[in-house]
Amino acid sequence: MTFDPQKFPINVPALKRRSVLQGAAAWAGAGVLGAAQAQAQTGKSAWPSKPIRIIVPYNAGGSTDVIARTIADAMGKRLGKPVVVENRGGASGILGMDAVAKSPADGHTLLVSLSTSMMVNQLLYTKLPYNPDKDFDLITQISTAPVVMVVHPSVPANNMVELLEYMKANKGKLSYGSWGQGSQAHLAGAYLSKVTGADMTHVAYKGEAPMLQNLLGGQLQMCFAGVAGAKPFVDTGRLKAIGLMGRLRAPTLPKVPTLHEQGLTDEAYSVVGWIGMGAPAGLPSEVIAQLYSMMQEIAKDSKMQEQIMNTGGVAVMGTPAAFQEVYKRDTPIWKALIAAADVKLD
């Protein structure tokens, strides 16, 4: 089967290195980083004046939660103040995001979240209790969060070309899973089903673990899954990895090619999720600078590097300006993908 991405093109200019560098230069030129350095030298910074909480808009135990707790531990040691993680799961991350949006912008409430909640939800839901573009400050993109297409061993496919042929031969008979309505697994699967005409059935689960269990049991034929969750089953042969979303291979699955490498070259398959840090809008610039400077230090910790690698991601820790550029680049890609997949949630 020949896959024609031009039938459903998503053409968005790629993020250019120059724009990132210019954004970083503008940030530094504004004197914000200098202010943070000056405060560090004088020790007169008023922040933090009390314990800090990091809100994770998901239940405990997931990759984002583990990353947040590693950051909290490292921040607490550096600041000499308690830094606690508060899990506010539910409603696809909306409850936790709303809690952050309605908190004081004083640097004592932070957000660590996936791009799904920080960016994609505004494109999926007809109503949100907050405005993602106005109610949050972006501090740093912590890491990438890639997903991989995995299939049950009974599926006679070992690469994307073979999988597309199998989907064509079994139109209307296959099911794919996701860890929830509007998740990356749902959108990517819906898009794939539509552009190939496979007419697959979507099965949504309350989390990735039950989705993978049903895939292992043969109730599903395929799904997009987080690299961290899928890797143990891929390593033992209980699942087959077909390809990764994004343009880069995952360090923990180096032999698995990207979908882009296998001919699916439209932007829908090149976009990758991420984990980022944010805060309520209006955070003083000097506090943003201190947080970013601290995150740069934390990125060097072996424990932080290990935890990010365990998620299958790659550490980024870019400037606030660079994070804004990524946000602006990815938003229209997701918007077009959602429109093509015809997904809208109340």
C-alpha positions in Angstrom: 0.0 0.0 0.0 1.3 3.4 -0.9 0.8 6.1 1.8 0.1 9.5 0.4 0.5 12.2 3.1 -0.4 14.9 0.6 -4.1 13.8 0.9 -4.0 15.2 4.4 -1.1 17.5 4.5 -0.1 19.4 7.7 2.4 21.9 6.5 3.9 24.0 9.3 7.4 25.5 9.1 9.9 23.6 11.3 11.4 25.4 14.2 14.6 27.0 13.0 17.7 27.1 15.2 18.1 30.8 14.4 14.7 31.6 15.9 15.6 29.8 19.1 19.0 31.5 19.4 17.4 34.9 18.7 14.8 34.2 21.4 17.4 33.2 23.9 19.4 36.3 23.0 16.4 38.5 23.5 15.8 36.9 26.9 19.4 37.4 28.0 19.5 40.9 26.5 16.5 41.9 28.7 18.8 41.4 31.7 16.7 38.8 33.3 19.4 36.2 33.6 21.7 38.9 34.8 19.2 39.8 37.5 19.1 36.2 38.7 22.9 36.0 38.9 23.1 39.3 40.8 20.5 38.0 43.3 22.4 34.8 43.7 25.6 36.7 44.5 24.0 39.1 47.0 21.7 36.5 48.5 18.9 39.2 48.8 16.3 37.4 46.8 12.9 37.3 48.6 12.0 34.1 46.8 11.2 31.6 48.1 9.7 32.8 51.3 7.6 29.6 52.0 7.3 26.0 50.9 6.8 25.5 47.1 4.3 23.1 45.6 4.6 21.5 42.2 1.2 20.6 40.8 1.2 17.6 38.5 -2.2 17.3 36.7 -2.2 13.5 36.7 -2.3 10.7 39.2 0.9 9.6 41.0 3.2 7.1 39.5 3.4 8.1 35.9 6.5 9.4 34.1 5.6 13.1 34.6 5.0 12.5 38.3 8.4 10.8 38.6 10.1 13.7 36.8 8.3 16.2 39.0 9.4 14.5 42.2 13.0 14.3 41.1 12.9 18.1 40.4 11.2 18.7 43.8 13.9 16.8 45.6 16.7 18.7 43.8 15.1 22.1 44.2 14.5 21.5 47.9 18.2 20.7 48.5 19.2 23.9 46.6 16.7 26.3 48.2 16.6 25.0 51.7 12.8 25.0 51.6 10.3 22.2 51.4 9.2 21.5 47.8 6.3 19.1 47.6 4.5 17.5 44.6 0.7 17.7 44.6 -1.1 15.3 42.2 -4.4 16.8 40.8 -5.5 14.1 38.4 -8.8 14.0 36.6 -10.5 15.5 33.5 -7.6 15.0 31.2 -5.4 17.3 33.3 -7.9 20.1 33.4 -8.4 20.1 37.2 -4.7 20.4 37.9 -4.2 23.1 35.2 -7.1 25.1 36.7 -5.6 24.9 40.2 -2.3 26.4 38.9 -4.1 29.1 36.8 -6.0 30.3 39.9 -2.9 30.3 42.2 -1.0 33.4 43.2 1.8 34.3 40.7 4.5 34.4 43.4 6.7 31.5 42.5 5.4 29.2 45.2 3.1 27.2 42.9 4.6 25.6 39.8 3.4 23.2 37.2 5.0 20.2 35.7 2.9 18.7 32.9 2.7 17.0 29.5 2.1 19.0 26.4 -1.3 17.4 26.2 -2.6 19.4 29.2 -0.5 22.5 28.7 -1.2 23.0 25.0 -3.4 20.4 23.2 -6.5 20.5 25.5 -7.4 24.1 24.4 -7.7 22.7 20.8 -9.8 19.7 21.9 -12.3 21.1 24.4 -15.0 23.5 23.6 -14.8 25.1 27.1 -12.0 25.3 29.6 -12.1 27.1 33.0 -8.8 28.9 32.1 -7.1 30.4 29.1 -3.9 28.5 28.3 -2.4 31.4 26.3 -3.1 34.0 29.1 -3.1 32.2 32.4 0.4 30.6 32.4 4.0 31.5 32.1 6.3 29.0 30.4 9.6 28.4 32.2 11.3 25.6 30.5 10.7 22.6 28.2 12.1 19.8 30.5 12.3 17.0 28.0 10.7 15.3 25.0 8.1 12.6 25.6 8.0 10.3 22.6 5.4 7.6 21.8 5.9 4.4 19.9 3.4 2.4 17.7 3.3 -1.1 19.2 1.3 -4.1 18.0 0.3 -7.5 19.4 2.6 -10.3 18.2 -0.3 -11.9 16.2 -0.2 -8.9 13.9 1.8 -10.0 10.8 3.8 -6.7 10.5 7.3 -5.7 11.6 7.4 -2.3 10.0 5.1 0.5 8.9 4.8 -0.6 5.3 3.6 -4.1 6.4 1.3 -2.6 9.0 -0.4 -0.4 6.5 -0.9 -3.4 4.2 -2.4 -5.3 7.1 -4.8 -2.4 8.0 -5.9 -2.2 4.3 -6.7 -5.9 4.2 -8.7 -5.7 7.5 -10.6 -2.5 7.0 -13.2 -2.0 9.7 -12.0 -5.1 11.7 -9.1 -3.6 13.8 -9.1 -1.8 17.2 -6.5 0.6 18.6 -6.2 1.8 22.2 -5.4 5.1 23.9 -4.9 6.2 27.5 -7.9 8.6 27.2 -10.0 10.7 24.9 -7.9 13.5 23.3 -4.6 11.9 24.3 -1.7 11.8 21.9 -2.4 8.0 21.5 -6.0 8.8 20.5 -5.2 11.6 18.1 -2.4 9.8 16.4 -4.4 6.6 16.1 -7.5 8.5 14.8 -5.4 10.3 12.2 -3.8 7.1 11.0 -7.1 5.4 10.7 -8.6 8.3 8.7 -5.8 8.9 6.3 -5.4 5.2 5.5 -9.2 4.5 5.4 -8.7 1.7 7.9 -11.9 2.6 9.8 -10.4 1.3 13.1 -12.3 1.3 16.3 -10.9 3.5 19.1 -11.0 2.1 22.7 -10.2 4.6 25.4 -8.8 3.5 28.8 -8.3 5.3 32.1 -4.5 5.3 31.8 -1.8 3.6 29.8 -1.4 0.5 32.0 -4.8 -1.0 31.3 -4.4 -0.1 27.6 -1.2 -2.1 27.4 -2.7 -5.0 29.4 -5.5 -5.4 26.9 -3.0 -5.1 24.0 -0.9 -7.9 25.6 -4.1 -9.9 26.0 -5.0 -9.5 22.3 -8.2 -7.4 22.8 -6.5 -4.7 20.8 -4.3 -5.0 17.7 -2.2 -1.9 18.1 -1.7 1.4 20.0 0.6 4.3 20.4 2.2 4.1 23.9 4.8 5.9 25.9 8.3 4.6 25.3 8.8 3.9 29.1 5.6 1.9 29.4 6.1 -0.1 26.2 9.8 -0.9 26.4 9.7 -3.8 28.9 7.2 -5.6 26.7 9.1 -4.8 23.5 12.4 -6.1 25.0 10.8 -9.4 26.0 9.0 -9.9 22.7 5.5 -9.6 24.1 4.9 -6.6 21.9 6.4 -5.5 18.6 7.6 -1.9 18.1 6.7 -0.6 14.7 7.9 3.0 14.8 8.3 6.2 16.8 6.6 9.5 16.4 9.0 12.5 16.1 12.1 12.9 14.0 14.6 11.4 16.4 14.9 7.9 17.7 14.5 7.2 21.4 17.8 6.5 23.2 16.2 3.6 25.0 14.9 2.0 21.8 17.7 2.9 19.4 16.9 0.2 16.9 13.3 1.3 16.4 13.0 3.7 13.4 10.7 6.7 13.4 7.6 6.7 11.3 9.2 9.6 9.4 12.0 7.3 8.4 9.5 4.8 7.1 7.8 7.2 4.8 5.1 8.9 6.9 6.6 12.4 6.4 3.8 14.8 7.1 4.0 16.9 10.3 1.4 14.8 12.1 3.9 12.1 12.7 6.9 14.4 13.2 5.5 16.2 16.2 6.5 14.8 19.6 5.0 15.3 23.1 7.0 17.0 25.8 7.2 17.6 29.6 7.4 21.3 30.6 7.4 23.5 33.6 5.1 26.5 33.9 3.6 28.8 36.5 0.6 31.1 37.0 0.8 34.1 34.6 2.5 37.2 36.0 5.4 35.6 37.7 8.1 38.2 38.4 10.8 38.0 35.7 13.6 37.6 38.3 11.8 34.5 39.7 11.4 33.0 36.2 15.2 33.6 35.7 16.0 32.0 39.1 13.9 29.0 38.2 15.3 28.6 34.8 18.9 28.9 36.1 18.1 26.3 38.8 16.6 23.9 36.2 19.8 24.2 34.2 21.8 23.0 37.2 19.3 20.2 38.0 19.6 19.0 34.4 23.2 18.1 35.1 22.3 15.8 38.0 22.8 12.2 37.2 19.5 11.3 38.9 17.6 13.8 36.7 19.4 12.5 33.6 18.5 8.9 34.5 14.9 9.6 35.1 14.5 11.4 31.8 16.2 8.6 30.0 13.9 6.1 31.7 10.9 7.9 30.1 12.5 7.4 26.7 12.9 11.1 26.3 15.7 13.5 25.8 16.5 16.4 28.1 15.9 19.9 26.7 15.9 22.5 29.5 15.7 25.4 26.9 15.2 29.0 27.8 11.7 30.4 28.4 11.9 32.1 25.0 12.9 28.8 23.3 10.0 27.1 25.1 7.6 29.8 23.7 9.0 29.0 20.2 8.3 25.3 20.6 4.8 26.1 21.9 4.0 28.3 18.9 5.5 25.8 16.4 3.6 22.7 17.8 0.2 24.3 18.3 -0.9 24.6 14.7 0.3 21.1 14.0 -1.9 19.7 16.7 -4.8 21.9 15.6 -4.6 20.6 12.0 -4.2 17.0 13.3 -7.3 17.3 15.5 -9.3 18.8 12.6 -8.2 15.9 10.3 -9.1 13.3 12.9 -12.4 15.1 13.6 -12.1 15.0 17.4 -13.8 17.5 19.6 -14.6 17.1 23.3 -17.0 18.9 25.7 
